[in-house]
């Protein structure tokens, strides 16, 4: 059984240097504190995906209203 929040979605994953993962987790923790609510790795990855595509002139189909699709 798949969680309702995951229905219709695909997993995106990769292998990274543990030091880079730790750094990303620190940045996410700092941002969570700054904004007063938890930011997840999934939130950060969605932001990175949108930014990367925008850098290459591509708009994600799921980003119809400029909202995160996670």
HELIX and SHEET records of a PDB file:
HELIX    1   1 UNK A    4  UNK A    6  5                                   3    
HELIX    2   2 UNK A   18  UNK A   35  1                                  18    
HELIX    3   3 UNK A   41  UNK A   55  1                                  15    
END                                                                             
